[in-house]
Amino acid sequence: MTPEFISLFTRPDRAWETIRQKEDANSLHYLFHLLVLALIPAVCLFIGVTVVGWSLVEDERVRLDAGSALQLCLLLYLTIIIGTLIMGAFVRWMAKAFEVRPSLNQCIGFVAYVITPFLLAGVTGLYPNRWFAAIVLLLAGIYSTYLLFTGLPAFMRQRNSQSFLYASSIWGVALLVLVTVMVSMILFWHLRLEPTYERNTVENQGYSTEERPQEEPGGL
């Protein structure tokens, strides 16, 4: 892990200054961070849906076969990368209205570091449970929002009076992009690739307490 990665969770104010300096020195500094961390949700989800599975009804476990799970996880990985690139383009496009002129790579790098909590939250894929995932993703969303609003002035070297509106605009567009790309990915995977599910039902081995009536003895 890079020092700035750790600092995002300990001293985010200093981390953003360091990240901006490294982005100025190398415009593709963010690439390794993005490509590696995006593997976390993809790999964890593959393990979760093929080994652990999930439950839709009582006494039933649903899993994906290896081929369908691999398709899903590759699409998820590509969706994370493409979604980050799209958001970076939007961040740069909106910058024109807020008197800042970052490069496209700087904007993509900023987004890549902002979504770090979401990428780490991908470990929930190891145990596919909707309530567990919802809670962890909610916490990740809260911290990503914190990183966005506190990191934007430092990274973009912008006055605080304008950064709040800029960050709010980014947050709104990010929500729209997230829903659009994720729903599109799921629909493409489900409708075009036709995944194969494996369902295992646990049979109830208990004996009924109801006694069968005994036959009357035959006549003499």
C-alpha positions in Angstrom: 0.0 0.0 0.0 1.2 3.5 -0.8 1.5 6.0 2.0 -1.2 8.2 0.6 -3.6 5.3 0.5 -3.2 4.8 4.2 -3.3 8.6 4.8 -6.8 8.8 3.2 -8.1 7.0 6.3 -5.8 8.6 8.9 -4.9 12.1 7.7 -7.0 12.8 4.5 -6.0 16.5 4.5 -2.3 15.7 4.1 -3.1 12.8 1.8 -4.7 15.1 -0.8 -1.7 17.4 -1.0 0.6 14.4 -1.5 -1.7 12.9 -4.1 -1.9 16.2 -6.1 1.9 16.5 -6.0 2.4 13.0 -7.4 -0.3 13.5 -10.0 1.6 16.7 -11.1 4.8 14.7 -11.4 3.2 11.7 -13.1 -0.2 12.1 -14.8 -0.8 8.4 -14.6 0.1 8.0 -11.0 -3.5 6.9 -10.1 -3.6 4.1 -12.6 -1.9 1.4 -10.4 -4.2 2.4 -7.5 -7.3 2.1 -9.6 -6.4 -1.1 -11.4 -5.4 -3.0 -8.3 -8.1 -1.9 -5.9 -10.8 -2.6 -8.6 -9.8 -6.3 -8.3 -11.1 -6.4 -4.7 -14.9 -6.4 -5.4 -14.4 -8.5 -8.6 -12.4 -11.3 -6.9 -14.4 -11.3 -3.7 -17.7 -11.5 -5.6 -16.4 -14.4 -7.6 -15.6 -16.3 -4.5 -18.9 -15.4 -2.8 -21.3 -16.4 -5.6 -19.5 -19.6 -6.5 -18.5 -21.0 -3.1 -20.7 -19.3 -0.5 -23.8 -18.5 -2.5 -26.9 -16.6 -1.3 -30.3 -17.5 0.0 -33.6 -16.3 -1.5 -35.9 -18.5 0.5 -35.5 -20.6 3.6 -33.4 -23.8 3.2 -32.1 -22.9 -0.3 -28.7 -21.8 -1.4 -28.2 -20.3 -4.9 -24.8 -20.2 -6.6 -23.5 -19.4 -10.0 -21.4 -21.7 -12.1 -17.8 -20.7 -12.6 -18.4 -19.5 -16.2 -21.3 -17.2 -15.3 -19.5 -15.9 -12.2 -16.4 -15.1 -14.3 -18.5 -13.2 -16.8 -20.2 -11.2 -14.0 -16.9 -10.3 -12.3 -15.1 -9.3 -15.5 -18.0 -7.1 -16.3 -17.9 -5.6 -12.8 -14.2 -4.9 -13.1 -14.6 -3.2 -16.5 -17.6 -1.3 -15.2 -15.6 0.2 -12.3 -12.8 1.3 -14.6 -15.2 2.7 -17.3 -17.3 4.4 -14.6 -14.2 6.1 -13.1 -13.2 7.3 -16.5 -16.6 8.7 -17.2 -16.7 10.5 -13.9 -13.3 11.9 -14.5 -14.5 13.4 -17.8 -17.5 14.9 -16.0 -15.3 16.4 -13.3 -13.1 18.1 -15.9 -16.1 19.3 -17.9 -17.7 20.9 -14.8 -14.4 22.4 -13.7 -14.9 25.1 -16.4 -17.7 26.7 -14.4 -15.6 26.9 -11.2 -12.5 28.6 -12.4 -10.2 25.6 -12.2 -8.4 23.9 -15.1 -7.3 20.4 -14.1 -6.2 17.9 -16.7 -8.3 14.9 -17.6 -5.8 12.5 -15.9 -5.9 14.6 -12.7 -9.7 14.5 -12.6 -9.7 10.7 -13.2 -7.1 10.3 -10.4 -9.2 12.4 -8.1 -12.2 10.2 -8.7 -10.1 7.0 -8.3 -9.0 8.1 -4.8 -12.5 9.3 -3.8 -14.1 5.9 -4.5 -11.4 4.0 -2.5 -13.8 3.2 0.4 -16.3 1.7 -2.2 -13.6 -0.5 -3.6 -12.5 -1.7 -0.2 -16.1 -2.3 0.6 -16.1 -4.9 -2.2 -14.9 -7.5 0.4 -18.6 -7.9 1.2 -18.8 -9.9 -1.9 -17.3 -12.8 0.0 -20.6 -13.1 1.9 -23.4 -12.2 -0.5 -26.1 -10.9 1.9 -28.1 -7.8 0.9 -28.4 -6.3 4.4 -24.8 -6.8 5.2 -23.8 -5.3 1.8 -26.2 -2.4 2.2 -24.8 -1.4 5.6 -21.1 -1.6 4.5 -21.8 0.2 1.2 -23.7 2.9 3.1 -20.7 3.5 5.4 -18.4 3.5 2.4 -20.6 6.1 0.7 -20.5 8.3 3.7 -16.8 8.3 3.9 -16.4 8.7 0.1 -18.6 11.8 0.4 -16.4 13.1 3.2 -13.3 12.6 1.0 -15.0 14.4 -1.9 -16.0 17.5 0.1 -12.8 17.8 2.1 -10.4 16.8 -0.7 -11.7 18.9 -3.6 -10.3 22.3 -2.4 -6.9 20.8 -1.7 -6.6 18.7 -4.8 -8.1 21.3 -7.2 -6.4 24.2 -5.4 -9.7 26.0 -5.3 -11.3 28.5 -2.9 -13.5 26.9 -0.3 -16.3 29.3 -1.3 -16.7 27.5 -4.6 -15.6 24.0 -3.7 -18.9 23.2 -1.9 -21.0 23.8 -5.0 -18.5 22.0 -7.2 -18.4 19.0 -4.9 -22.2 18.9 -4.7 -22.4 18.9 -8.5 -19.9 16.0 -8.7 -21.9 14.1 -6.1 -25.1 14.4 -8.0 -23.6 13.3 -11.3 -21.7 10.5 -9.6 -25.0 9.0 -8.3 -26.5 9.2 -11.8 -23.4 7.6 -13.4 -23.3 4.9 -10.7 -26.9 3.8 -11.2 -26.7 4.0 -15.0 -23.5 2.0 -15.5 -24.3 -0.6 -12.9 -27.9 -1.2 -14.1 -26.6 -1.4 -17.7 -24.0 -4.0 -16.7 -26.4 -6.2 -14.8 -29.0 -6.1 -17.6 -26.4 -7.0 -20.2 -25.1 -9.8 -18.1 -28.5 -11.2 -17.2 -30.3 -10.8 -20.6 -27.5 -11.3 -23.1 -25.1 -13.8 -21.4 -27.8 -16.0 -19.8 -26.1 -16.9 -16.5 -26.5 -20.4 -15.1 -27.7 -20.8 -11.5 -27.2 -23.7 -9.2 -29.8 -24.2 -6.5 -29.4 -26.6 -3.5 -32.3 -27.3 -1.3 -31.8 -28.7 2.2 -34.4 -31.3 2.7 -36.1 -31.6 6.1 -35.1 -34.9 7.6 -37.4 -34.7 10.6 -40.1 -37.2 11.2 -43.8 -36.2 11.3 -45.4 -36.3 14.7 -48.7 -37.4 13.2 -49.2 -41.2 13.7 -50.6 -43.2 10.9 -53.8 -45.1 11.8 -53.3 -48.8 12.5 -55.2 -51.3 10.4 -57.9 -53.2 12.2 -57.1 -56.9 12.7 -58.8 -59.2 10.2 -61.7 -61.4 11.2 -61.4 -64.9 12.6 
